[in-house]
């Protein structure tokens, strides 16, 4: 085994591709890794982008409906589903509408 083989790959969310900055909020299910429970729920429901969610909040980066407000992060006018999406920032290009 080489030194590189021993290092784990940088974890990314399998739904939104955000680098996972906070492993405490990450969710592993069926071989998939998600940055947070909101992304895991959105993936399970096949939600790509949702402009409004229960309470009207959706992540400014990935569009996941925000249900877990305890893990949500607000920065200025943007709300993010978790620390990982907040750290990744808002997409430079608009997300596709569904």
C-alpha positions in Angstrom: 0.0 0.0 0.0 1.3 3.4 -0.9 0.9 6.6 1.1 -1.8 7.8 -1.4 -3.8 4.6 -1.0 -4.1 5.1 2.7 -5.5 8.6 2.3 -9.3 8.8 2.0 -10.7 10.7 -0.9 -12.2 14.1 -0.1 -15.9 13.3 0.7 -18.4 15.1 -1.5 -22.2 15.0 -1.4 -23.6 12.5 -3.9 -26.5 14.8 -4.6 -25.1 18.3 -4.9 -21.3 17.6 -5.1 -20.6 20.0 -2.2 -17.3 19.1 -0.4 -18.4 17.8 3.0 -17.0 20.4 5.4 -18.8 19.1 8.5 -19.0 15.3 8.9 -21.4 15.7 11.9 -24.2 16.8 9.5 -23.4 14.2 6.8 -25.7 11.3 6.1 -24.7 7.9 4.6 -27.4 5.8 3.1 -27.4 2.9 0.6 -23.8 3.5 -0.3 -24.4 7.2 -0.9 -23.0 10.1 1.1 -24.9 13.3 1.5 -23.8 16.7 3.0 -26.9 16.7 5.2 -30.3 15.2 5.9 -32.0 17.7 3.6 -29.9 16.6 0.6 -30.6 13.0 1.5 -34.4 13.7 1.6 -34.3 15.6 -1.7 -32.4 12.8 -3.4 -34.8 10.2 -2.1 -37.7 12.3 -3.4 -35.9 13.0 -6.7 -36.0 16.8 -6.1 -33.5 18.6 -8.2 -34.5 22.2 -7.4 -37.4 23.5 -5.4 -37.9 27.3 -5.1 -40.3 26.9 -2.2 -40.4 24.4 0.6 -42.3 23.9 3.7 -42.0 27.3 5.3 -40.7 28.7 1.9 -37.0 27.9 2.5 -34.7 26.1 0.0 -30.9 26.0 -0.1 -29.4 28.9 -2.1 -26.8 26.5 -3.4 -28.4 23.2 -4.1 -32.1 23.9 -4.0 -32.9 21.3 -1.4 -36.0 22.1 0.7 -34.8 23.0 4.2 -36.5 21.0 6.8 -33.7 20.7 9.4 -33.5 24.4 10.4 -31.1 23.5 13.2 -28.4 22.8 10.7 -29.3 25.6 8.2 -26.9 28.5 7.8 -27.8 32.0 6.9 -25.3 34.3 5.2 -26.7 37.7 4.2 -29.6 37.1 1.9 -28.8 33.5 1.3 -29.9 30.4 3.3 -28.1 27.1 3.0 -29.2 23.6 4.0 -25.9 23.0 5.9 -22.4 24.1 6.6 -21.1 22.2 3.6 -23.3 24.1 1.1 -22.5 27.4 2.8 -18.8 26.7 2.5 -19.2 25.8 -1.1 -21.1 29.0 -1.8 -23.8 29.9 -4.3 -23.6 28.4 -7.8 -22.2 30.9 -10.4 -24.7 29.6 -12.9 -28.5 29.2 -12.3 -29.7 25.8 -11.4 -32.1 24.0 -13.8 -35.7 24.5 -13.0 -38.0 21.5 -12.6 
